[in-house]
Amino acid sequence: MCGIVGYVGHRNALDVVVEALRRMEYRGYDSAGIAILDGRGGLAVERKAGRLANLEAELDEVGRDRFAGTAGMGHTRWATHGRPTDRNAHPHRDASGRVAVVHNGIIENFAPLRAELEHAGVELASDTDTEVAVHLVARAYAEGPTAGDFVESARTVLRRLEGAFTLVFAHADHPGTIVAARRSTPLVVGVGDGEMFIASDVAAFIEFTRDAVELGQDQVVVITKDSYVVTDFDGNPDVPTQPFTIDWDLAAAEKGGHDYFMLKEIEEQPGAVADTLRGHFVDGRIVLDEQRLSDQELRDIDKVFVVACGSSYHSGLVAKYAIEHWTRLPVEVELASEFRYRDPVLDRSTLVVAISQSGETADTLEAVRHAKEQKARVLAVCNTNGAQIPREADAVLYTRTGPEIGVASTKAFLAQMAANLLVGLALAQARGTKYPDEVAREYEDLAAMPERIAQLLTTMEPVRELARELSASPAVLFLGRHVGYPVALEGALKLKELAYMHAEGFAAGELKHGPIALIEDGLPVIVVMPSPKGRAVLHSKLLSNIREIQARGARTVVIAEEGDETVRPFADHLIEIPSSPSLLQPLLSTVPLQVFAAEVAQSRGYDVDKPRNLAKSVTVE
Ligand code: F6R
């Protein structure tokens, strides 16, 4: 949520910053802006509401040569305070125009700070929470104990701020220095040769360096072209940071011939699942990435909570069926945003599995913190190395999908489902609820899935055709049972967020308790059928549900296993998926729903990578 970048080095800073914003635009696209230090005491700022393309057009119009310099910063916004207008676009400046700031997060105490500034006669030029920070730094620099000291002025102000934020400051008097700070929202340093970067995401600088440093909580970093110095908000240098090497390359952050990242990411799913499984079954045992929980601690668990948001939450709903089945532990799946507000019963013997692609979702992070305060054990399933959620967890399993740039989760969702199943097997193994040979068999079934996903992906053209045909439909319903129910929820979410179409997912058994009233002539209803072999009873019940809706005029689109002839008479459109063990079926049945949503969105003329009002990672509660 909001992408920020800072650069000090030897290149044209404008080019570096604009390219970084392009790679981080998935974090927010309400506005974009840049500030360049010209090295002669000048600070040039340009900002524009809307997509980065608007800013670029503006830069072309005013002339890019006005922004010459080798240090600068940039911002791509997801609006929280203040409408997405030019006036609210970052960077914000103080009255002299010599200090600038960009910000990700929310400064929660901005109202009293704003009142204080106004009282002192400062005129604020935007409706944002951010702007107070730049005026406060300018004032601390102008007079008082930190006068003339840019870094100390920034630290003094940071100590006064409440909330979650990453802030980056530039000062025209200090053309070779950028100061940045983080609390809860992400900030990484890229360490180059004679150049330094700071950004919300390594994608911003992957082109130039793979050496990165993840900052910890409440830290300040000062970059110059040859150094980065990290301290806490008091200036104490004795603080933990986490250097790491980025293990994916530039190609992963490019579209690779596809019109949209999302389409590329759908195609990448077999690899994403295979890479997520790789290395986790060693000498007949499931192993996690960072296991700071002993087998004894896993044996002592008597209850599991899964906490997550959005698609990650749906992956948790799928996991519940397998974890309960394999471990006989009760599993509750909770929306992270609700979890801590209802006083859940947690103690040392509770395992909280926190699922987050980004590892920085504020609701999930706060749920993790709440769980830890209550002494629960926390296991993170995450796609971003070293992000805050895995850092605060007791154990980690990474989904290894590489960067997911399309705002709608696809490959990360499939990888999460695979990773969650590994967590279930790890628990079953530690607790002895499955014999080692059973764990091995389940793992082998899982390891066979990437090939089936790949096979399925070659059969998606009829799904695209159907999507084009149904793209004018006012609504679509999705039905499923058992693990097909969360798949129905995910299918509906994808269609809502990408195609802005009214879509609802239901447990098919609930239909007759209300939702069946929605069925009318021609309404498309997508039904996820369970395996006729693995779930024969459910299969026949769902067949009855399909008959009921067909009798009321619904247009039925049925996702069923190959060879399931019983559904054919009731399917106006049949989408076949390879057969698989029941608990693994969501790894397949989700795929046509992703393709369907993307194609409907494209037919309706929408940008599937950047759905309106959304951002890739949600770092505010
Ligand atoms: C939907 C989607 C979102 C995310 C949710 C959680 O396609 O991508 O619903 O799943 O915002 O994000 P993470 O997994 O980063 O915590």
Residues whose N, C-alpha, C, O or C-beta is under 5 A from the ligand:
A	BS01	F6R	C309 G310 S311 S312 I355 S356 Q357 S358 G359 T361 V407 A408 S409 K616
